[in-house]
Each structure stands twice: as structure tokens, then as C-alpha cells.
Amino acid sequence: MVRTMNKRPFAPALALLLMAGCASEDPRLPATLYEDARKANLDGRSLEARAMMKQLTERYPDSEAARQAKRDLYLIEAFVNRDTADRQRQVRAAMKRITDALIRFRTKRGEYPMSLNNLVPEYLDQVPEAPWGHPFLYRPYVSKPIEDVQVKRGPAKQRFNTKLDGYYLACLGTDLQPGGEGLAGDVLIKDGNTLNESAFPPIPQPQPIR
């Protein structure tokens, strides 16, 4: 019964369900809503189907349609969880390919590239994307833009660095917004290491102009 998920705006049936109770209702409404949810699932809109069936079980708990929806929800939940885990693995694998390519680039060139496109074709056949088609966000930077240089005589002098020796790499999830859970959750990588924080630390200033 379950199919591959697609994100799509909720059907009018769900809006109808959310407004249920405001007026006299057709006793056939629970069965109609269940069929709409079932069709959404068969069409690959599992997230929408899950939301519709949950609402159905809450609004009409004693109906036969709600009892059937509860049985279906076990299968839909299992599929959604499995699909989410699989897509998260794909995200981590794609980001690992990028970080490996960045290491090889820096080893040869002495710094990280200005853009992920600079990794193609020598280090990557193409720049990977998230399973849902969104690009990964990449920002190289100079970790110590200004450093003190000690000379034999006199005060220390300052030197400007221009080599891009650090980078941020991010996947902002299906919503392309910071934060979120599940597939909307963020994966943040700093210089090849995954961050547990909810945001990147600020980039040291001033950064050189290329």
C-alpha cells in the first residue's frame, strides 16, 4: 500500500477534515476522508496521507474508517521512518564525497576552492545534491585573516592571510530553513567535522576580497 513520498500541499479533504464539527456532517464523511487519505498514500503522498489519517482517528475515533486508518497508520509510519532514514544516509554519503574531494583539492592546491564547482571534474564528476534536489551550501574562509609575525628587532608586525584554510558545508533539509526535524533538519560541517550546534560560529573578520 505504501509508495515513495512526495512533498505536496495538503488536499482539500484535509482542510475539510480540520473544519469538521463546525456544522452538521454527513455520516459518510469519515469513510470519504479515509478513501481520500488512502488515495493520497497510493499516489506517493505518504506524509499527507499520514496527517489525514491521524486527524481522522482523532475526529471520529469510533468510526470504522478511523479503525481502518489506525491499522494503515502502522504501515505508513514504518514507511515514512524508513524513507527518512534512507534519505538521511544519502545526505551524509553525499556530504562525505564532498569533504573527501575538498581534502584532496587542498592537499594539491594549498587551500580550499572558492566554489564546489571548482571540484569538477578533477575531484568530482558532478557536485552532489540532497536527495530532494536541493544544493548543499558551501562557504570557504580564512581562519586567521590577520596574524602577528615576530621579527628579530622591534615590535611584532602583522600579516594578512589570504589562503582559504577553512570551510562551512551545510544541508538545510527539505525546507531550506535553519532548524527543523526529520528531513527538515540541518547537517552542519565545519572543516570536515560535523557540528552538534544549531548554527555555525561566526567567520573571523576581516575576510580577504578575491
Buried (B, 14 or more C-beta within 10 A) or exposed (E): EBBEBEEEEBBEBBEBBBEBEEEEEEEEBBBBBBEBBBBBBEBBBBBBBBBBBBBBBEBBEEBEBBBBBBEBBEEBBEBBEEBBEEBBEBBBEBBEBBBEBBBBBBEEEEBBBEEBEBBEEEBBEEBBEBBBEBEBBBEBBBBEBEEEEEEEEEEEEEEEBEBBBBBBBBBBBBBBEEEBEBBEBBBBBBBBEEBEEEEBEEBBEEBEEE
